[in-house]
Each structure stands twice: as structure tokens, then as C-alpha cells.
Amino acid sequence: MPDLNHAPAFWTSVATAFKSNPSVIFDLYNEPYPTSWSCWLNGAPAANDAHSISYLAWFWNPYNCASGPSLISDFSGAATAYGIGYKAHLLALYLGSGTPPTTPTVGTTPTVTPTTGTTPTPIPTKGVTPTSTSAAGTSCNVHYVVTSQWTGGFGANITMSNTGTTAINGWTLQFSFADGQTITQGWNGTFSQTGSLVTITNVSYNGTLAAGATLSSNPGFNRAWSGSNAVPTSFKLNGISCSTS
């Protein structure tokens, strides 16, 4: 009963007749050729699903494994459109979303579920930016250098050093351009510009700057300019003015 006009009604009547018999399992694939995934899906599966009746599907089509209603197309196990549709259909029945559950592999640590009344300690995930902090004992030095320059544009790097006695956990660097230069591209930081004021904040992998250390992943950028390209002279790190070199 492969055709769309008759299959749904036929399988609905069969499913209705056997809905109270838990011993019945339907074999959906008995070479219904030619047909389509839409016809097949709207026939037996739809009727059986409505009555919670189990069914089977063949994984092989003996006369031509590359076409027709089989689940795989060759001996390597490559899925046909029927196989892909059948898998998605079963997942949708099980989950309602089509997303398979995650199964921990050997060697992985399953997520700990807190018990009632306990509050788990938040653990920052990758990409979380630490909160910028400034404290007594914080001082800094900034070295700004133009690495390349061409008509209408230039590239620059900024080296930041923590010259204080307190580690910096999360940083924001601010400075201003005097000649209308504008940001076009940046790296090793999150960049924004309001008028002449440029603000750069750390990204997930370079937010910590130990006391006496120089940032290893320095921010850099490309910018557009015209006329003059004066170097910024004043820098603030977490609101504290830095020396320059």
C-alpha cells in the first residue's frame, strides 16, 4: 500500500484494530515501491504513533540499495533520505525537539546536580569576561606603536604592563585620538569607539595581568585616518592613568 491516497486510511484501520494488542509489532518496509518519504511517514507511522503501537523498519532494500524506501544506501551505512527521515521522526517522538540526549563518554565527569537547599558555586565558562577591578597598589605602563601605515589607514599594537603590586583581573583600556582616526578592525580585545574616545576591554583569554607582568596577548587594531595621524598620549587602565613609553 505505497500510495498516499490509500496508505493512510489503510494503516489507520489496521492500527485501530490492533491498538489493544501489545504483541503486535508492524513491519513498515515490505518493498512499497515506488513511494516517497512523505507518503510513508503519513501512512503507517502516523497511524501507529497515534495509538502508541510499536513498529519496525527495514534497513536494506534487496533489489537496489541505492534507491527506494531503504534506510541505508550502501555497505558503508550511508543514510538515504528515508533513513534520515526515519531517524528524525523517532527523535521527534522521543524528545519533541529532534535533539538526541547527551551521553557521557568514558573518562568524562558527569554534571553534578545540586541537592535541595544547596547553592552551587558559579563556574565561569569559556568566553566569560572577568569584571574589571582596580585597587590600591595598581599602576600601569602603556607602549603604543604604529606597526604599519598606508594611504588612508594604519595598524598599531598596544603593550600593557602591570607595574603595580596587585594583580589585575579584568581590564578596560581607554584613550582618545586627536585627528579623527576611526576603528575598522581589532584583535585580542573588544573594541568600541564613541567620537574620539576608544575603549578596549579584555577577552576571555587575556583578562588577567599579574603584578609586574606584561600582557602576552596584546590588543592591536587597524584604523582609518586622513590628514594627520597623531599618536595618543594619555591612557587609562581601569580608570587609572598609565605612564607611557
Secondary structure, 3 states (H helix, E strand, C coil): CCCCCCHHHHHHHHHHHHCCCCCCCEECCCCCCCCCHHHHHCCHHHHHHHCCCCEECCCCCCCCCCCCCCCECCCCCCECHHHHHHHHHHHHHHHCCCCCCCCCCCCCCCCCCCCCCCCCCCCCCCCCCCCCCCCCCCCEEEEEEEEEEECCEEEEEEEEEECCCCCEECCEEEEECCCCCEEEEEECCEEEEECCEEEEECCCCCCEECCCCECCCCCEEEEECCCCCCCCCCCEECCEECEEC
